[in-house]
């Protein structure tokens, strides 16, 4: 069984971390280009260390 926790998008008590802002900007850039597919984030020690993008190509019938 996985350990799912709700994501806090805004934390008023913590200073903004520059690495999180950079990660969000990179994911936003990928999302703007991706039409079909998925994005997987790998996190180590509370930091995004890898972004995997799988793009699907739809072929017309």
SELO-60290 format. One record per residue: residue number from 1; residue in one letter; y, z, x of N, C-alpha, C, O in turn. Coordinates in Angstrom, 1 decimal. Atoms other than C-alpha are relative to their C-alpha. Layout:
<recs>
{nr=NUM; rest=A; nnorth=Y; nup=Z; neast=X; canorth=Y; caup=Z; caeast=X; cnorth=Y; cup=Z; ceast=X; onorth=Y; oup=Z; oeast=X}
...
</recs>
This chain:
<recs>
{nr=1; rest=X; nnorth=-1.2; nup=0.0; neast=0.8; canorth=0.0; caup=0.0; caeast=0.0; cnorth=1.2; cup=0.0; ceast=0.9; onorth=1.3; oup=0.8; oeast=1.8}
{nr=2; rest=X; nnorth=-1.2; nup=0.0; neast=-0.8; canorth=3.4; caup=-0.9; caeast=1.4; cnorth=1.0; cup=1.0; ceast=-0.4; onorth=1.0; oup=1.5; oeast=-1.5}
{nr=3; rest=X; nnorth=-1.0; nup=-1.0; neast=0.2; canorth=6.3; caup=1.4; caeast=1.7; cnorth=1.3; cup=-0.7; ceast=-0.4; onorth=2.1; oup=-1.0; oeast=0.5}
{nr=4; rest=X; nnorth=-1.2; nup=0.6; neast=0.4; canorth=9.1; caup=-0.2; caeast=-0.4; cnorth=1.1; cup=1.0; ceast=-0.3; onorth=0.8; oup=2.0; oeast=-1.0}
{nr=5; rest=X; nnorth=-1.1; nup=-0.8; neast=0.3; canorth=12.5; caup=1.4; caeast=-0.5; cnorth=1.1; cup=-0.9; ceast=-0.5; onorth=1.2; oup=-2.0; oeast=-0.1}
{nr=6; rest=X; nnorth=-1.1; nup=0.8; neast=0.5; canorth=15.6; caup=0.3; caeast=-2.3; cnorth=1.0; cup=-0.3; ceast=1.2; onorth=1.1; oup=0.6; oeast=2.1}
{nr=7; rest=X; nnorth=-0.9; nup=0.4; neast=-1.1; canorth=18.1; caup=-1.5; caeast=0.0; cnorth=1.4; cup=0.5; ceast=-0.4; onorth=1.9; oup=0.2; oeast=-1.5}
{nr=8; rest=X; nnorth=-1.4; nup=-0.4; neast=0.2; canorth=21.6; caup=0.0; caeast=0.4; cnorth=0.8; cup=-1.1; ceast=0.6; onorth=0.8; oup=-1.2; oeast=1.8}
{nr=9; rest=X; nnorth=-0.8; nup=1.1; neast=-0.6; canorth=24.0; caup=-2.9; caeast=0.7; cnorth=1.3; cup=0.5; ceast=0.5; onorth=1.9; oup=-0.1; oeast=1.4}
{nr=10; rest=X; nnorth=-1.3; nup=-0.6; neast=-0.5; canorth=27.1; caup=-0.7; caeast=1.1; cnorth=-0.2; cup=1.4; ceast=0.3; onorth=-0.6; oup=2.2; oeast=-0.6}
{nr=11; rest=X; nnorth=0.1; nup=-1.4; neast=-0.4; canorth=27.1; caup=2.5; caeast=3.0; cnorth=1.4; cup=0.4; ceast=0.4; onorth=1.9; oup=0.0; oeast=1.5}
{nr=12; rest=X; nnorth=-1.4; nup=-0.4; neast=-0.3; canorth=30.6; caup=4.1; caeast=2.9; cnorth=0.1; cup=1.1; ceast=1.1; onorth=1.1; oup=1.2; oeast=1.7}
{nr=13; rest=X; nnorth=-0.1; nup=-1.0; neast=-0.9; canorth=29.6; caup=6.9; caeast=5.2; cnorth=-0.3; cup=-0.5; ceast=1.5; onorth=-0.2; oup=0.3; oeast=2.4}
{nr=14; rest=X; nnorth=0.4; nup=0.5; neast=-1.3; canorth=28.5; caup=4.7; caeast=8.1; cnorth=1.0; cup=-1.1; ceast=0.5; onorth=1.4; oup=-1.9; oeast=-0.3}
{nr=15; rest=X; nnorth=-0.9; nup=1.1; neast=-0.5; canorth=30.7; caup=2.6; caeast=10.4; cnorth=-0.8; cup=-1.3; ceast=0.0; onorth=-2.0; oup=-1.4; oeast=0.1}
{nr=16; rest=X; nnorth=0.7; nup=1.4; neast=0.1; canorth=30.0; caup=-1.2; caeast=10.2; cnorth=-0.5; cup=-0.3; ceast=1.4; onorth=0.2; oup=-0.2; oeast=2.4}
{nr=17; rest=X; nnorth=0.6; nup=0.3; neast=-1.3; canorth=27.6; caup=-2.2; caeast=12.9; cnorth=0.1; cup=-1.5; ceast=0.2; onorth=-0.2; oup=-2.3; oeast=-0.6}
{nr=18; rest=X; nnorth=-0.3; nup=1.3; neast=-0.4; canorth=28.5; caup=-5.4; caeast=14.7; cnorth=-1.3; cup=-0.9; ceast=0.0; onorth=-1.3; oup=-2.1; oeast=-0.4}
{nr=19; rest=X; nnorth=1.3; nup=0.8; neast=0.0; canorth=24.8; caup=-6.5; caeast=15.1; cnorth=-0.4; cup=-0.4; ceast=-1.4; onorth=-1.0; oup=-1.4; oeast=-1.6}
{nr=20; rest=X; nnorth=0.3; nup=0.3; neast=1.4; canorth=24.3; caup=-6.3; caeast=11.3; cnorth=0.8; cup=-1.1; ceast=-0.5; onorth=0.4; oup=-2.0; oeast=-1.2}
{nr=21; rest=X; nnorth=-0.9; nup=1.0; neast=0.4; canorth=27.3; caup=-8.4; caeast=10.7; cnorth=-0.4; cup=-1.4; ceast=0.6; onorth=-0.4; oup=-2.4; oeast=-0.1}
{nr=22; rest=X; nnorth=0.5; nup=1.2; neast=-0.7; canorth=26.1; caup=-11.0; caeast=13.2; cnorth=-1.3; cup=-0.5; ceast=-0.6; onorth=-1.4; oup=-1.7; oeast=-0.9}
{nr=23; rest=X; nnorth=1.3; nup=0.5; neast=0.7; canorth=22.6; caup=-11.1; caeast=11.6; cnorth=0.3; cup=-0.6; ceast=-1.3; onorth=-0.3; oup=-1.6; oeast=-1.7}
{nr=24; rest=X; nnorth=-0.4; nup=0.6; neast=1.4; canorth=24.1; caup=-11.6; caeast=8.1; cnorth=0.6; cup=-1.3; ceast=0.2; onorth=0.3; oup=-2.2; oeast=-0.6}
{nr=25; rest=X; nnorth=-0.7; nup=1.3; neast=-0.2; canorth=26.3; caup=-14.4; caeast=9.4; cnorth=-1.1; cup=-1.1; ceast=0.3; onorth=-0.9; oup=-2.2; oeast=-0.1}
{nr=26; rest=X; nnorth=1.1; nup=0.9; neast=-0.4; canorth=23.2; caup=-16.1; caeast=11.0; cnorth=-0.8; cup=-0.4; ceast=-1.2; onorth=-1.1; oup=-1.6; oeast=-1.4}
{nr=27; rest=X; nnorth=0.8; nup=0.2; neast=1.2; canorth=21.2; caup=-15.7; caeast=7.8; cnorth=0.8; cup=-0.9; ceast=-1.0; onorth=0.2; oup=-1.8; oeast=-1.6}
{nr=28; rest=X; nnorth=-0.9; nup=0.7; neast=0.9; canorth=24.1; caup=-17.0; caeast=5.7; cnorth=0.0; cup=-1.5; ceast=0.4; onorth=-0.1; oup=-2.4; oeast=-0.4}
{nr=29; rest=X; nnorth=-0.1; nup=1.3; neast=-0.5; canorth=24.3; caup=-20.1; caeast=8.0; cnorth=-1.3; cup=-0.8; ceast=-0.3; onorth=-1.3; oup=-1.9; oeast=-0.7}
{nr=30; rest=X; nnorth=1.3; nup=0.6; neast=0.3; canorth=20.5; caup=-20.8; caeast=7.5; cnorth=-0.1; cup=-0.3; ceast=-1.5; onorth=-0.5; oup=-1.4; oeast=-1.9}
{nr=31; rest=X; nnorth=0.1; nup=0.1; neast=1.5; canorth=20.8; caup=-20.3; caeast=3.7; cnorth=0.9; cup=-1.2; ceast=-0.4; onorth=0.5; oup=-1.9; oeast=-1.4}
{nr=32; rest=X; nnorth=-0.8; nup=1.1; neast=0.4; canorth=23.6; caup=-22.8; caeast=3.5; cnorth=-0.6; cup=-1.4; ceast=0.3; onorth=-0.3; oup=-2.4; oeast=-0.4}
{nr=33; rest=X; nnorth=0.7; nup=1.2; neast=-0.3; canorth=21.4; caup=-25.5; caeast=5.1; cnorth=-1.3; cup=-0.2; ceast=-0.6; onorth=-1.8; oup=-1.3; oeast=-0.7}
{nr=34; rest=X; nnorth=1.4; nup=0.1; neast=0.5; canorth=18.1; caup=-24.7; caeast=3.5; cnorth=-0.1; cup=-0.3; ceast=-1.5; onorth=0.6; oup=0.4; oeast=-2.3}
{nr=35; rest=X; nnorth=0.2; nup=0.4; neast=1.5; canorth=17.1; caup=-26.4; caeast=0.2; cnorth=-1.3; cup=0.6; ceast=-0.5; onorth=-1.3; oup=1.1; oeast=-1.6}
{nr=36; rest=X; nnorth=1.3; nup=-0.5; neast=0.4; canorth=13.4; caup=-25.4; caeast=0.0; cnorth=-0.6; cup=0.7; ceast=1.2; onorth=-0.7; oup=0.1; oeast=2.2}
{nr=37; rest=X; nnorth=0.7; nup=-0.7; neast=-1.1; canorth=11.6; caup=-22.8; caeast=2.1; cnorth=0.2; cup=1.5; ceast=-0.1; onorth=0.4; oup=2.0; oeast=-1.1}
{nr=38; rest=X; nnorth=-0.1; nup=-1.4; neast=0.0; canorth=11.7; caup=-19.3; caeast=3.2; cnorth=0.6; cup=0.5; ceast=1.4; onorth=0.6; oup=-0.2; oeast=2.4}
{nr=39; rest=X; nnorth=-0.6; nup=-0.7; neast=-1.2; canorth=13.4; caup=-16.9; caeast=5.7; cnorth=-0.7; cup=1.3; ceast=0.2; onorth=-0.8; oup=2.1; oeast=-0.8}
{nr=40; rest=X; nnorth=0.6; nup=-1.3; neast=-0.3; canorth=11.6; caup=-14.0; caeast=7.4; cnorth=0.8; cup=0.6; ceast=1.1; onorth=1.0; oup=0.0; oeast=2.2}
{nr=41; rest=X; nnorth=-0.7; nup=-0.7; neast=-1.0; canorth=13.4; caup=-11.4; caeast=9.3; cnorth=-0.9; cup=1.0; ceast=0.7; onorth=-1.7; oup=1.7; oeast=0.0}
{nr=42; rest=X; nnorth=0.8; nup=-1.0; neast=-0.8; canorth=11.7; caup=-9.3; caeast=12.1; cnorth=1.0; cup=1.0; ceast=0.5; onorth=1.9; oup=0.7; oeast=1.2}
{nr=43; rest=X; nnorth=-0.8; nup=-1.1; neast=-0.4; canorth=13.2; caup=-5.9; caeast=12.7; cnorth=-0.7; cup=0.9; ceast=0.9; onorth=-1.8; oup=1.3; oeast=0.6}
{nr=44; rest=X; nnorth=0.5; nup=-1.0; neast=-0.9; canorth=12.6; caup=-3.6; caeast=15.6; cnorth=1.2; cup=1.0; ceast=0.3; onorth=2.3; oup=0.6; oeast=0.6}
{nr=45; rest=X; nnorth=-1.0; nup=-1.0; neast=-0.2; canorth=14.4; caup=-0.3; caeast=16.0; cnorth=1.3; cup=-0.2; ceast=-0.7; onorth=2.4; oup=-0.1; oeast=-0.2}
{nr=46; rest=X; nnorth=-1.1; nup=0.2; neast=1.0; canorth=16.7; caup=-1.0; caeast=13.0; cnorth=0.9; cup=-1.2; ceast=0.4; onorth=2.1; oup=-1.2; oeast=0.0}
{nr=47; rest=X; nnorth=-0.8; nup=1.2; neast=-0.4; canorth=17.9; caup=-4.3; caeast=14.6; cnorth=-0.8; cup=-1.3; ceast=-0.3; onorth=-2.0; oup=-1.3; oeast=0.0}
{nr=48; rest=X; nnorth=0.6; nup=1.3; neast=0.2; canorth=17.1; caup=-7.9; caeast=13.5; cnorth=-0.2; cup=-0.6; ceast=1.4; onorth=0.8; oup=-0.9; oeast=2.1}
{nr=49; rest=X; nnorth=0.3; nup=0.6; neast=-1.3; canorth=15.3; caup=-9.4; caeast=16.6; cnorth=-0.4; cup=-1.4; ceast=-0.2; onorth=-0.5; oup=-2.2; oeast=0.8}
{nr=50; rest=X; nnorth=0.5; nup=1.3; neast=0.1; canorth=14.0; caup=-12.6; caeast=15.1; cnorth=0.2; cup=-0.5; ceast=-1.5; onorth=0.1; oup=0.3; oeast=-2.4}
{nr=51; rest=X; nnorth=-0.2; nup=0.6; neast=1.3; canorth=14.8; caup=-15.0; caeast=12.2; cnorth=-0.9; cup=-1.2; ceast=0.0; onorth=-0.7; oup=-2.2; oeast=0.8}
{nr=52; rest=X; nnorth=0.9; nup=1.2; neast=0.1; canorth=11.9; caup=-17.4; caeast=11.2; cnorth=0.4; cup=-0.7; ceast=-1.3; onorth=0.6; oup=-0.1; oeast=-2.3}
{nr=53; rest=X; nnorth=-0.4; nup=0.9; neast=1.1; canorth=12.8; caup=-20.3; caeast=9.0; cnorth=-1.1; cup=-1.0; ceast=-0.2; onorth=-1.5; oup=-1.7; oeast=0.7}
{nr=54; rest=X; nnorth=1.0; nup=1.0; neast=0.4; canorth=10.1; caup=-22.3; caeast=7.2; cnorth=0.6; cup=-0.9; ceast=-1.1; onorth=1.0; oup=-0.5; oeast=-2.1}
{nr=55; rest=X; nnorth=-0.6; nup=0.9; neast=0.9; canorth=11.5; caup=-25.4; caeast=5.6; cnorth=-1.1; cup=-0.9; ceast=-0.6; onorth=-1.9; oup=-1.5; oeast=0.1}
{nr=56; rest=X; nnorth=0.9; nup=0.9; neast=0.8; canorth=9.6; caup=-27.4; caeast=2.9; cnorth=0.7; cup=-1.3; ceast=-0.2; onorth=1.8; oup=-1.4; oeast=-0.5}
{nr=57; rest=X; nnorth=-0.5; nup=1.3; neast=0.3; canorth=10.0; caup=-31.1; caeast=2.6; cnorth=-0.6; cup=-0.5; ceast=-1.3; onorth=-1.9; oup=-0.6; oeast=-1.3}
{nr=58; rest=X; nnorth=0.5; nup=0.5; neast=1.3; canorth=9.6; caup=-32.4; caeast=-1.0; cnorth=0.0; cup=-1.6; ceast=0.1; onorth=1.0; oup=-2.2; oeast=0.4}
{nr=59; rest=X; nnorth=0.2; nup=1.5; neast=0.0; canorth=8.2; caup=-36.0; caeast=-1.1; cnorth=0.0; cup=-0.5; ceast=-1.5; onorth=-0.6; oup=0.1; oeast=-2.3}
{nr=60; rest=X; nnorth=0.0; nup=0.6; neast=1.3; canorth=9.0; caup=-38.1; caeast=-4.1; cnorth=-1.3; cup=-0.7; ceast=-0.4; onorth=-2.0; oup=-1.2; oeast=0.5}
{nr=61; rest=X; nnorth=1.3; nup=0.5; neast=0.5; canorth=6.1; caup=-39.3; caeast=-6.3; cnorth=0.1; cup=-1.5; ceast=-0.2; onorth=-0.9; oup=-2.1; oeast=-0.6}
</recs>
